[in-house]
Amino acid sequence: MRGLFPLASAPDPDDETPETAPLADPLQTHGTTEPPPRPPAVAPGMLPLVYVAYMAVLLPVRAVKYLRLKWGFFLCDFCYLANAVVLLHLTVAPLSPRLAALSFVLADGPLAWAIYAWRTPWVFSSVELTTSVMIHLLPGLALFGNRFFPGPKGAAGVGRALWELAASPLSARPASAVATQVRETYLRLAVAPPDGTWDLSPGEAWAAMVAGPLAVYVAWQLAYWLVVQVLLLGLFKRDREYQTSFKWLTQRRSGWVIRQINRGRPRRRIVCFGLVQLMFTVVTGGLAIAVYRSFWGVLAWQAAKAAMALWFGAVSGRGLPAPPRPPPAPGPPAPGDSAADPRRHRPAPPQKYQCEAIPRKILKKALASRESRLGGVVAEDMDTVAATASVVVEATVLDASAAAKQFRRELLAGVGAG
């Protein structure tokens, strides 16, 4: 890719050029004129900087909002850990091939496919939904720009560029001179990865693209289970306003995978939730590995991610939250509908904890299966047995009541005679 996007050579500080001499063309390299490089306004090599700046602003805003809503445990999800790995790579070691491969598998594997799995809609009028899309979309784009295009690499490169711009007297110069200065600074500090930077031996590729992502996922899953399902289980039972991904998922009813997770006892649900996430990570990570070395494959995948989010935003109908509906005005009760009917004011049953809630469909299936195992006793026979038992119980209660009344009369007659 270096030949597609050439860079101007940096000026030699020892070259003393008279002030009256014309300035050398920054695009002139070793006596040959190369095609002009992309200006900073459209430079894809600036995508890592855009990603870091975006996350530096919106992640703290989301953290404050989620903590106030008691949604803070959403910040412990795997997508935020993957973003942390990508940020570490882009700011500390932007030219590390092993960290680049590890970050790519996480960002363009499970993190990107979560847009499809969770039907994440991109709604421009909603800051919340746009932030959710950017958390899954921007890491892969930033890695794409860092690996295939020249640009300031890492926090050191960006800091050096900002320092040079701050030290230059831009305010005292016309706008055209300021634009020229910014462009020259970008060209001077933009680093094109040399050929072979991202090459890995088979052993390094296996460690960085297979063993590494799996180790990161397993470590996160164990830590998440220990914190959410063991250490803080009492907190979730005391205060049911706290929300987690597992609790949110088990409250849904749509989708074959969700129905399979919700079946059975609490321990089975937790295990199924972890196994489904593990299989999802392995499959999507394998798809990311398949396109890792292809420029056009990675580019097509970036476009497909954005298209998925835009499609879900178009068909979801979600935007700004609708205003709450006013309560209905009180009116005369309908014929045969008494306002004092206790069934209308029956309190809703208390919500159970995430591991205890069982969907109604699964409960009905369990009852139907139980009835089928009652030795051929059909529903009509059960109704007959229940009716006969109710008659016997009623007769027994009436006989006991008559005997008690007779005993009371005899007792009072004995006391009066005495």
C-alpha positions in Angstrom: 0.0 0.0 0.0 3.0 2.3 0.3 3.1 2.7 -3.5 -0.5 3.7 -3.6 -0.2 6.4 -1.0 3.3 7.9 -1.2 4.7 10.3 1.3 6.9 13.4 0.9 10.3 13.0 2.4 11.0 15.1 5.5 13.2 18.2 5.0 16.8 18.0 5.9 17.5 20.3 8.9 21.2 20.7 7.8 20.2 22.0 4.4 20.7 25.8 4.5 18.4 27.3 1.9 18.6 31.1 1.4 15.5 33.0 2.3 15.4 34.4 -1.2 15.5 31.0 -2.9 12.1 29.5 -3.8 10.8 26.9 -1.5 11.3 23.3 -2.6 8.2 21.5 -3.7 7.2 19.2 -0.8 6.0 16.7 -3.3 9.4 16.5 -5.0 11.3 13.3 -3.9 14.7 12.4 -5.3 14.1 14.4 -8.5 10.8 12.7 -9.4 7.4 14.2 -9.0 4.9 11.7 -7.4 1.1 12.0 -7.3 0.0 14.4 -4.6 -0.8 12.8 -1.3 -4.2 13.0 0.3 -4.8 16.2 2.3 -5.6 15.8 6.0 -9.3 16.5 5.5 -9.8 13.2 3.7 -6.9 11.2 4.9 -8.0 7.7 6.0 -4.8 7.6 8.0 -6.5 10.0 10.5 -9.2 7.5 11.4 -7.3 6.3 14.5 -7.1 9.9 15.7 -10.8 10.3 15.1 -11.6 7.1 16.9 -9.5 8.0 20.0 -11.0 11.5 20.2 -14.5 10.1 19.8 -14.1 7.6 22.6 -12.3 10.1 24.9 -15.5 12.2 24.8 -18.4 9.8 24.6 -17.3 7.0 26.7 -17.1 9.1 29.9 -20.5 10.6 29.0 -22.0 7.1 28.7 -20.3 6.0 31.9 -21.9 8.8 33.9 -25.3 8.2 32.4 -25.2 4.5 32.9 -24.1 4.8 36.5 -27.0 7.1 37.2 -29.5 4.7 35.6 -27.9 1.7 37.5 -26.8 0.3 34.1 -23.1 0.5 35.0 -22.6 -3.3 34.7 -23.1 -2.9 30.9 -19.7 -1.2 30.9 -18.2 -4.6 31.9 -19.4 -6.2 28.7 -16.9 -7.7 26.2 -17.3 -4.9 23.7 -15.8 -2.4 26.1 -12.8 -4.7 26.7 -12.3 -5.1 23.0 -12.3 -1.3 22.6 -9.8 -1.0 25.4 -7.4 -3.4 23.6 -7.8 -1.4 20.3 -7.1 1.9 22.2 -4.0 0.4 23.8 -2.7 -0.7 20.4 -3.4 2.6 18.6 -1.9 4.8 21.3 1.0 2.8 22.7 2.2 0.3 20.1 0.6 1.3 16.7 3.2 -0.6 14.7 3.1 -3.9 16.6 2.1 -6.7 14.2 1.1 -9.0 17.0 -1.1 -6.5 18.8 -2.5 -5.4 15.4 -3.6 -9.0 14.6 -5.1 -9.5 18.1 -7.0 -6.2 17.9 -8.3 -6.9 14.4 -9.7 -10.3 15.4 -11.5 -8.8 18.4 -12.7 -5.6 16.6 -13.8 -7.0 13.2 -14.9 -10.4 14.7 -17.3 -10.5 17.7 -17.4 -6.8 18.2 -18.4 -6.0 14.7 -20.8 -9.0 14.3 -22.6 -7.8 17.5 -24.2 -5.2 15.3 -26.1 -8.0 13.5 -26.5 -10.2 16.6 -28.1 -7.4 18.7 -29.8 -5.6 15.8 -28.0 -2.4 16.7 -29.8 0.5 14.9 -28.0 3.6 13.7 -30.5 6.4 14.3 -28.9 9.8 13.8 -31.4 11.6 16.0 -30.4 9.5 19.0 -27.0 10.1 20.7 -27.4 6.8 22.7 -28.0 4.6 19.6 -25.3 6.4 17.6 -22.8 5.9 20.4 -23.7 2.2 20.6 -23.1 1.9 16.8 -19.8 3.7 17.0 -18.5 1.5 19.8 -18.9 -1.5 17.4 -18.1 0.2 14.1 -15.2 2.6 14.7 -12.6 0.2 16.1 -12.4 -1.8 12.9 -12.3 1.4 10.8 -9.5 2.8 13.0 -7.4 -0.4 12.6 -8.1 -0.3 8.9 -6.7 3.3 8.6 -3.7 2.5 10.9 -2.6 -0.6 8.9 -3.2 0.4 5.3 -2.7 4.2 5.2 0.0 6.7 6.3 -0.7 9.0 9.2 0.5 10.0 12.7 1.0 6.8 14.6 0.3 6.5 18.2 0.0 9.1 21.0 3.6 10.2 20.5 3.1 11.0 16.8 -0.2 12.8 17.4 1.3 14.7 20.3 4.3 15.8 18.2 2.1 17.0 15.5 -0.1 19.0 17.9 3.0 20.5 19.5 4.5 21.7 16.2 1.2 23.3 15.3 0.8 24.9 18.7 4.4 26.3 18.5 4.0 27.8 15.1 2.5 31.3 14.9 -0.7 30.3 13.1 -2.8 33.1 14.5 -0.7 35.8 12.9 -0.9 34.2 9.4 -3.6 34.2 6.8 -6.0 31.3 6.4 -4.2 29.9 3.3 -0.9 29.9 5.2 -2.4 28.1 8.1 -3.8 25.4 5.9 -0.5 25.0 4.2 1.2 24.7 7.6 -1.2 22.1 8.8 -0.8 20.1 5.6 3.0 20.3 5.7 3.0 19.2 9.3 0.8 16.2 8.5 3.0 15.2 5.6 6.1 15.4 7.6 4.8 13.4 10.5 2.7 10.9 8.6 4.3 7.5 8.9 3.8 4.8 6.3 4.4 1.4 7.8 7.4 -0.1 5.9 6.9 -3.2 3.9 6.7 -6.3 6.0 5.5 -4.5 9.1 2.5 -6.7 9.6 4.1 -10.0 8.5 3.9 -12.8 11.1 5.4 -16.2 11.2 2.9 -19.1 11.5 3.6 -19.5 15.2 3.2 -15.7 15.8 0.0 -15.7 13.7 -1.5 -18.6 15.7 -0.6 -16.9 19.0 -1.9 -13.5 18.0 -5.0 -14.4 16.0 -6.3 -17.6 17.7 -4.8 -18.2 21.1 -4.7 -14.5 22.1 -8.3 -13.6 21.4 -9.5 -16.9 23.0 -7.4 -16.1 26.1 -8.8 -12.6 26.3 -12.4 -13.9 26.0 -12.0 -16.7 28.6 -10.3 -14.4 31.1 -13.1 -11.8 30.6 -15.9 -14.5 30.9 -14.5 -15.9 34.1 -14.1 -12.4 35.7 -17.6 -11.4 34.6 -19.1 -14.5 36.0 -17.3 -14.2 39.3 -18.3 -10.5 39.7 -21.9 -10.6 38.4 -23.1 -14.1 39.3 -21.2 -14.7 42.5 -19.8 -11.7 44.3 -22.6 -9.2 43.6 -25.5 -11.6 43.4 -27.0 -10.3 46.6 -26.9 -6.8 45.3 -29.0 -7.7 42.3 -31.5 -9.5 44.4 -31.9 -6.6 46.8 -32.1 -3.9 44.2 -33.8 -5.1 41.0 -33.2 -1.8 39.2 -29.6 -2.9 38.4 -29.3 -4.1 34.9 -26.9 -6.5 33.3 -26.6 -8.1 29.8 -27.6 -11.5 31.1 -30.7 -10.0 32.9 -31.7 -8.0 29.8 -31.3 -11.1 27.6 -33.3 -13.4 29.8 -36.2 -10.9 29.8 -36.5 -11.2 26.0 -38.8 -13.7 24.4 -37.9 -13.5 20.6 -35.3 -15.6 18.9 -34.5 -19.3 18.9 -31.1 -18.8 20.7 -32.7 -16.7 23.4 -35.4 -19.4 24.0 -32.7 -22.0 24.3 -30.8 -19.9 26.9 -34.0 -19.3 28.9 -34.8 -23.0 29.2 -34.1 -24.9 32.4 -32.8 -24.0 35.8 -30.7 -20.9 36.6 -27.4 -22.7 36.5 -28.2 -24.1 33.0 -29.1 -20.6 31.8 -25.8 -19.2 33.0 -23.8 -22.0 31.3 -25.8 -21.7 28.1 -25.2 -18.0 28.0 -21.5 -18.4 28.3 -21.3 -21.2 25.7 -23.4 -19.2 23.2 -21.0 -16.2 23.6 -18.0 -18.5 23.3 -19.3 -20.1 20.1 -20.2 -16.6 18.7 -16.6 -15.4 19.5 -15.0 -18.4 17.8 -17.1 -18.3 14.6 -16.9 -14.5 14.1 -13.2 -14.4 15.0 -12.6 -17.1 12.3 -14.4 -14.9 9.7 -12.2 -12.0 10.7 -9.0 -14.1 10.2 -10.2 -15.0 6.7 -10.1 -11.4 5.5 -7.2 -10.1 7.6 -4.6 -10.0 4.8 -6.9 -8.7 2.1 -7.2 -5.0 1.6 -10.4 -5.2 -0.4 -11.9 -7.8 2.0 -11.4 -5.6 5.0 -12.7 -2.6 3.1 -15.8 -4.4 2.0 -16.4 -5.6 5.6 -16.2 -2.0 6.9 -18.9 -1.0 4.4 -21.0 -4.0 5.3 -20.9 -3.1 9.0 -22.1 0.5 8.3 -24.8 -0.8 6.0 -26.1 -3.3 8.6 -26.4 -0.5 11.2 -28.1 1.8 8.8 -30.6 -0.9 7.7 -31.5 -1.7 11.3 -32.0 2.0 12.0 -34.2 2.3 9.0 -36.5 -0.6 9.8 -36.6 -0.3 13.5 -38.6 2.9 13.6 -36.6 4.0 16.7 -35.7 7.6 17.2 -36.4 10.1 19.8 -38.4 8.6 22.7 -42.1 9.0 22.4 -43.7 11.3 25.1 -45.6 9.4 27.8 -49.3 8.8 27.2 -51.6 10.7 29.6 -53.7 8.6 31.9 -57.2 7.9 30.7 -59.9 10.2 32.0 -62.2 8.5 34.5 -65.6 7.7 33.2 -68.7 5.7 34.1 -68.1 2.0 34.2 -69.3 -0.1 31.3 -72.3 -2.3 31.7 -71.4 -5.4 33.6 -68.0 -3.9 34.5 -67.8 -3.0 38.1 -65.0 -0.6 39.1 -64.9 -2.4 42.4 -64.0 -5.7 40.7 -61.0 -6.9 42.7 -59.6 -8.5 39.5 -59.1 -5.1 38.0 -57.0 -4.0 40.9 -55.1 -7.1 41.5 -51.4 -6.2 42.2 -48.9 -7.4 39.7 -46.7 -10.2 40.9 -43.2 -9.2 42.0 -40.6 -9.6 39.4 -38.2 -12.3 40.0 -34.4 -12.1 39.7 -32.9 -12.8 36.3 -32.1 -16.4 37.0 -35.6 -17.2 38.4 -37.8 -15.8 35.6 -39.2 -18.5 33.4 -41.0 -17.6 30.2 -44.7 -18.7 30.0 -44.3 -20.7 26.9 -41.6 -22.8 28.5 -43.7 -23.3 31.6 -46.7 -24.4 29.5 -44.5 -26.9 27.6 -43.2 -28.3 30.9 -46.8 -28.7 32.3 -47.9 -30.4 29.0 -44.9 -32.8 29.2 -45.8 -33.5 32.9 -49.4 -34.3 32.0 -48.3 -36.7 29.2 -46.3 -38.7 31.8 -49.2 -39.3 34.2 -49.8 -42.9 33.0 -52.5 -42.2 30.5 -54.6 -40.0 32.7 -56.1 -37.5 30.3 -57.4 -34.0 31.1 -61.0 -35.2 31.2 -60.2 -37.8 33.8 -58.3 -35.3 35.8 -61.4 -33.0 35.8 -63.6 -35.9 36.9 -61.3 -36.8 39.8 -61.1 -33.1 40.8 -64.9 -32.8 40.8 -65.4 -36.0 42.8 -62.8 -34.9 45.3 -64.4 -31.5 45.7 -67.8 -33.2 46.5 -66.3 -35.5 49.1 -64.4 -32.6 50.7 -67.6 -30.5 50.8 -69.6 -33.3 52.4 -66.9 -33.9 55.0 -66.8 -30.2 55.9 -70.6 -30.1 56.3 -70.7 -33.2 58.5 -68.0 -31.8 60.7 -69.8 -28.5 61.0 -73.1 -30.3 62.0 -71.3 -32.4 64.6 -69.7 -29.3 66.1 -73.1 -27.6 66.4 -74.7 -30.7 68.0 -71.8 -30.9 70.5 -72.2 -27.2 71.4 -76.0 -27.6 72.0 -75.4 -30.6 74.3 -72.7 -28.7 76.2 -74.9 -25.7 76.7 -77.8 -27.9 77.8 -75.6 -29.6 80.4 -74.4 -26.3 81.8 -78.0 -25.0 82.1 -79.1 -28.2 83.9 -76.3 -27.9 86.4 
